Amino acid sequence: MEPAQYWRANKNWSAWIGRQGTVLVSTVVRTSSPQQDSFKPFSYLLVDFGKEKKELLGVGHQEFQPGDKVVCVLRKISDPSSRELVTYGIKVKKLESKETKDH
Amino acid sequence: MKIKIIGTATTKFGELWDKSLEDLLREAVDGALRNANLEPKQIEAVFVANKAAGSYENQHHLNALVSQFFPHHPPAIRVEAACASGGLGIVTAEHALLADQYKTVLVVGVEKMSDLSASETTFILAGAADNTREYGSTFPALYALLAQSYEAKFGSQREYLSAVAVKNHRHALTNPQAQFHKEITAQQVAQSQLIADPLRLLDCSPISDGASAVILTTKQVSHKPQILGYGHAQDSLDLAGRSSLTTLAATTQAVEQALKKAKIKRSQLQVAEVHDCFTIAEILAIEDLGFFPKGQGGQATLDGETTIGGKIVINPSGGLKACGHPVGATGVKQIAFLAEQIQKGTYQYALAHNVGGSGATAVVHILGAS
């Protein structure tokens, strides 16, 4: 993510942290773009937040099922490189899972 | 006003390491001109379909690149609509013809993908998604969400997904331009590497180089295939904005527009080239196009209803899955291939279905013998 894109995007993230939703559908991504290479395998989900739906990455190696309750958290969303920012953004983790180690 | 297809040419699709982007374009353009028996100066305008030459080859300004192939430098336009670039390039040309701005135009689609690694290609193709709302997604991941939604509604699809791949590889055996000339088994598909659950490596179309060109005219010519109708529709770019994940609404709208313009019944269609970038995409397509009821496309494929001798032949070229998917060329190749089949007398009515991204753009063409 380019610094200017990151600067624009991160303005909205504080509004999402802590929001809870329900997984509608999910997959596990095993071949990714280079920017997410170290996260593989990772979940990619469509989450229902009531008034709106949103596509998000799942934390760590958590796998999700439709109906799982999730909460938005701030996590690294791409691999840091020597020339880019360390990019944080919104991911989701399971509400029930307290012991799962995430990024 | 009738639009006829008077020339076609498609390069071999595959990992063509000895051929550059320009080599591919020249081969398709020159081939179409020869096929139409036209001189270059008879082309009044050129439409170039391409997704990502700027990312793959740092080659932008493709309209000028192709126009310079012609001694008179005809007006040229580049069209980009992700994987639907080819179909939309043809629609753009049709608009110009129907507006009577030109009488004879050339449409060429091209993509040179094999110069970069698979992960770099994954990143470039992800540009067909909404890069803010779908950050971190991959093209397979988005279709995997569609597959997961479909399976949640209609049950496990593994044997059906595999049947699509097996059938399209078998069809490609008779297409000399196809990337793969190798039969595969359902077991090989089901045991191939997982890419984005439930989609496996052999559920995915390949990374391909290739180009295809067609020449369209509104001049009176006889015994040439005709474009009877076309439709073009859009949906939300991000999946979160869709009303359904088991139907591509843009496809259902585009096919209705095309059938209305063509003034034929769906049952008259004998063959279709549909956008099978992933095996689930073919099942969605044959249902959304109205060939089979919702939830029954997979069983129809397994039962042989979509191959020669079945209800309708789907992807006789091998489709994107086995013929290959040089992104910008695909929509043009579908039209070129079907026009050639009609010209040979194999079919009388045919449909081409080209999708951009995960269903945000859909273009449908209906061709017929004149």
Boltz contact constraints between the chains, C-beta under 6 A:
constraints:
  - contact:
      token1: [A, 25]
      token2: [B, 145]
      max_distance: 6.0
  - contact:
      token1: [A, 25]
      token2: [B, 148]
      max_distance: 6.0
  - contact:
      token1: [A, 25]
      token2: [B, 149]
      max_distance: 6.0
  - contact:
      token1: [A, 27]
      token2: [B, 141]
      max_distance: 6.0
  - contact:
      token1: [A, 27]
      token2: [B, 144]
      max_distance: 6.0
  - contact:
      token1: [A, 27]
      token2: [B, 145]
      max_distance: 6.0
  - contact:
      token1: [A, 27]
      token2: [B, 148]
      max_distance: 6.0
  - contact:
      token1: [A, 27]
      token2: [B, 196]
      max_distance: 6.0
  - contact:
      token1: [A, 27]
      token2: [B, 197]
      max_distance: 6.0
  - contact:
      token1: [A, 28]
      token2: [B, 197]
      max_distance: 6.0
  - contact:
      token1: [A, 29]
      token2: [B, 138]
      max_distance: 6.0
  - contact:
      token1: [A, 29]
      token2: [B, 141]
      max_distance: 6.0
  - contact:
      token1: [A, 29]
      token2: [B, 196]
      max_distance: 6.0
  - contact:
      token1: [A, 30]
      token2: [B, 194]
      max_distance: 6.0
  - contact:
      token1: [A, 30]
      token2: [B, 195]
      max_distance: 6.0
  - contact:
      token1: [A, 31]
      token2: [B, 195]
      max_distance: 6.0
  - contact:
      token1: [A, 32]
      token2: [B, 138]
      max_distance: 6.0
  - contact:
      token1: [A, 33]
      token2: [B, 122]
      max_distance: 6.0
  - contact:
      token1: [A, 33]
      token2: [B, 123]
      max_distance: 6.0
  - contact:
      token1: [A, 33]
      token2: [B, 126]
      max_distance: 6.0
  - contact:
      token1: [A, 34]
      token2: [B, 119]
      max_distance: 6.0
  - contact:
      token1: [A, 36]
      token2: [B, 136]
      max_distance: 6.0
  - contact:
      token1: [A, 44]
      token2: [B, 137]
      max_distance: 6.0
  - contact:
      token1: [A, 44]
      token2: [B, 141]
      max_distance: 6.0
  - contact:
      token1: [A, 46]
      token2: [B, 145]
      max_distance: 6.0
  - contact:
      token1: [A, 46]
      token2: [B, 239]
      max_distance: 6.0
  - contact:
      token1: [A, 53]
      token2: [B, 240]
      max_distance: 6.0
  - contact:
      token1: [A, 54]
      token2: [B, 240]
      max_distance: 6.0
  - contact:
      token1: [A, 55]
      token2: [B, 134]
      max_distance: 6.0
  - contact:
      token1: [A, 55]
      token2: [B, 240]
      max_distance: 6.0
  - contact:
      token1: [A, 57]
      token2: [B, 136]
      max_distance: 6.0
